[in-house]
């Protein structure tokens, strides 16, 4: 499962090997970068001034992921169920 982290004031999305192999990345600036599995809960991060304007990532505990990223200084996050 993809993981989100804050490193050096940047949001980093780490994808597994299978996510890299099976993933498709769209260059359209309005398209989100997504690593979502079925109807699992996830995290939505809206970004400004970045290559993608939104990340959508499945997470086992999205509220905990949002709290950790907010402690790292990132805002405009939401957990979805």
C-alpha positions as CSV (number, residue, x, y, z in Angstrom):
1,X,0.0,0.0,0.0
2,X,1.3,3.5,-0.8
3,X,2.6,5.6,2.1
4,X,2.6,9.4,2.6
5,X,5.3,11.2,4.5
6,X,6.8,14.7,5.0
7,X,10.5,14.9,4.2
8,X,12.4,18.2,4.0
9,X,9.1,20.2,3.8
10,X,7.8,18.0,0.9
11,X,5.0,15.5,0.7
12,X,6.5,12.2,-0.4
13,X,4.4,9.3,-1.8
14,X,6.1,6.0,-1.6
15,X,4.6,3.3,-3.9
16,X,5.3,-0.4,-3.6
17,X,7.0,-2.3,-6.4
18,X,3.7,-3.7,-7.6
19,X,2.1,-0.2,-7.5
20,X,5.0,1.1,-9.7
21,X,4.5,-1.8,-12.2
22,X,0.8,-1.6,-12.4
23,X,0.4,2.1,-12.1
24,X,-0.5,4.6,-14.7
25,X,0.5,8.3,-14.2
26,X,-1.4,10.9,-16.1
27,X,0.3,14.1,-17.0
28,X,-2.9,16.2,-17.0
29,X,-2.5,18.8,-14.2
30,X,-6.2,18.4,-13.2
31,X,-5.9,14.6,-12.7
32,X,-5.1,13.4,-9.2
33,X,-2.3,10.9,-8.4
34,X,-4.2,8.0,-6.9
35,X,-3.2,4.7,-5.3
36,X,-6.6,3.5,-4.2
37,X,-7.8,0.0,-3.5
38,X,-11.5,-0.9,-3.8
39,X,-13.6,0.8,-1.2
40,X,-10.9,1.1,1.4
41,X,-10.6,4.3,3.4
42,X,-8.0,6.8,2.3
43,X,-6.4,10.2,2.5
44,X,-6.9,13.1,0.2
45,X,-4.2,15.8,0.0
46,X,-4.9,19.0,-2.0
47,X,-1.7,20.7,-3.1
48,X,-0.8,24.1,-4.6
49,X,2.2,24.8,-6.9
50,X,3.0,21.1,-7.4
51,X,3.1,18.7,-10.4
52,X,-0.2,17.1,-9.2
53,X,-2.8,19.2,-7.5
54,X,-4.3,16.2,-5.5
55,X,-3.1,12.9,-4.1
56,X,-5.6,10.2,-3.1
57,X,-4.1,7.2,-1.3
58,X,-5.7,4.3,0.5
59,X,-4.8,4.0,4.2
60,X,-5.7,1.5,6.9
61,X,-6.1,4.4,9.4
62,X,-6.6,7.6,7.4
63,X,-7.2,9.7,10.5
64,X,-3.8,8.7,11.9
65,X,-2.1,9.4,8.6
66,X,-3.7,12.9,8.4
67,X,-2.7,13.7,12.0
68,X,0.9,12.7,11.3
69,X,1.1,14.7,8.1
70,X,-0.4,17.8,9.9
71,X,2.2,17.5,12.6
72,X,4.7,17.7,9.8
73,X,3.2,21.0,8.6
74,X,1.0,19.8,5.7
75,X,-2.5,21.3,5.6
76,X,-5.6,20.8,3.3
77,X,-5.9,17.1,4.1
78,X,-9.0,15.0,4.7
79,X,-9.7,11.4,5.6
80,X,-12.3,9.5,3.7
81,X,-14.1,6.3,4.6
